[in-house]
Amino acid sequence: MKVILTQDIKGSGKKDEIINTSDGYARNYLFPKKLAVEANAENLAKLKAKQQANAYKKDQEKEEAKKLAEKMGKIMLTFPVKVGENGKVFGGISSKEIADSLQKTHQITVDKKKIDMKEAIKELGTKTISIKLYEGVTAKLKINVIGQ
């Protein structure tokens, strides 16, 4: 019997997946617990409509991410830091500080985990960092570190 899963089931499949299963398993376990529905024409049409809506939503989110990436490419954030003798920087610029600065100055909310930095910036000068906004969309952001 073909069924459409309404929830993830370990060992069987993921939500909105069509699987073949035995009649007894479907009638005695999946249907009573509302883990699946029968794969008839009506339910298949609903599933197809749901998948199309999800695809449209993903396309919209990706377009918004592309626009944001383009906007971020024109931004340069400046961070004044204390500098000791020999041009040595005290502390460093972390991904949290970059995310906070973007929020304060440009009202752009970015999760600090999406900022691709191996370690804090500890040198004076201009650096370009990448920020993962969406699957397949990466923004480049310029960071200028100046001494006080």
C-alpha positions in Angstrom: 0.0 0.0 0.0 1.3 3.5 -0.9 1.1 6.1 1.9 2.2 9.7 2.4 4.0 10.3 5.7 2.8 13.2 7.8 5.8 13.0 10.1 9.4 11.7 10.1 9.5 8.0 11.0 12.8 6.5 11.8 13.5 3.6 9.5 10.6 4.4 7.2 11.1 7.9 5.7 10.7 11.6 6.1 7.7 13.9 6.2 5.8 14.3 2.9 7.5 11.3 1.4 5.6 8.6 -0.5 6.5 5.1 0.6 5.3 1.5 0.0 4.4 -0.3 3.2 2.4 -3.4 4.1 -1.4 -3.1 4.5 -1.3 -4.2 8.1 1.4 -1.7 9.1 -0.4 1.1 7.5 -3.9 0.3 8.9 -2.9 -0.8 12.4 0.0 1.6 13.1 0.4 4.5 10.7 -3.2 5.5 10.2 -4.4 5.3 13.9 -1.4 7.3 15.1 -1.9 9.9 12.3 1.7 9.2 11.0 0.5 8.8 7.4 -2.4 9.1 5.1 -3.4 7.0 2.1 -1.8 8.0 -1.2 -5.0 8.6 -3.1 -5.6 11.2 -5.8 -6.9 13.9 -3.3 -4.0 13.5 -0.9 -1.5 13.4 -3.8 -2.9 16.7 -5.1 -2.6 18.3 -1.7 1.0 17.1 -1.4 1.8 18.5 -4.8 0.3 21.9 -3.9 2.2 22.0 -0.7 5.5 21.2 -2.4 4.9 23.9 -5.0 4.1 26.4 -2.2 7.3 25.5 -0.4 9.3 25.8 -3.6 7.9 29.3 -4.3 8.7 30.3 -0.7 12.3 29.1 -1.0 12.7 31.0 -4.3 11.4 34.2 -2.6 13.8 33.8 0.3 16.7 33.2 -2.0 15.9 36.4 -4.0 15.7 38.4 -0.8 19.1 36.9 0.3 20.6 37.9 -3.1 19.3 41.5 -2.7 20.8 41.6 0.8 24.1 40.2 -0.4 24.3 42.9 -3.1 23.5 45.6 -0.4 26.1 44.2 1.9 28.7 44.3 -0.8 28.6 48.1 -0.7 28.9 48.3 3.1 32.2 49.0 4.9 32.2 48.7 8.7 34.9 50.6 10.6 36.1 49.4 14.0 38.4 51.6 16.1 40.7 49.5 18.3 43.4 50.3 20.8 46.8 49.8 19.5 50.0 49.4 21.5 53.6 49.8 20.6 54.8 48.3 17.3 51.2 48.5 15.9 49.9 45.6 18.0 46.1 45.4 18.4 44.7 44.8 21.8 41.9 42.2 21.6 40.3 41.7 18.2 37.1 42.0 16.2 34.8 39.0 16.7 31.9 37.8 14.6 29.5 38.9 17.4 30.9 42.5 17.2 30.4 42.5 13.4 26.8 41.2 13.7 26.0 43.8 16.4 27.6 46.6 14.3 25.6 45.6 11.2 22.4 45.6 13.3 23.1 49.1 14.8 24.3 50.9 11.8 22.4 49.3 8.9 19.5 47.4 10.6 20.6 44.1 9.0 20.2 41.1 11.3 22.8 38.4 10.7 23.4 35.4 12.9 27.0 35.5 14.2 27.4 31.8 13.3 26.8 32.6 9.6 29.9 34.9 9.5 32.7 32.9 8.1 35.8 33.8 10.3 38.3 31.3 11.5 39.4 33.6 14.3 39.0 37.2 15.4 40.6 40.0 13.3 43.7 41.2 15.1 45.4 43.4 12.5 44.9 46.9 11.3 43.7 47.5 7.8 40.9 46.4 5.5 39.7 42.8 5.4 36.9 41.2 3.4 34.9 38.5 5.1 32.1 36.3 3.7 28.7 35.8 5.3 26.5 32.8 4.4 23.0 34.3 4.0 21.2 31.4 2.3 22.0 28.1 0.6 24.2 29.1 -2.3 24.1 32.8 -1.4 27.2 34.4 0.2 27.8 38.1 0.8 31.1 39.8 1.0 31.5 42.5 3.7 34.5 44.9 4.1 35.8 45.5 7.5 38.2 48.4 8.2 40.2 48.2 11.5 41.8 51.5 12.5 44.0 52.4 15.5 43.0 54.9 18.1 
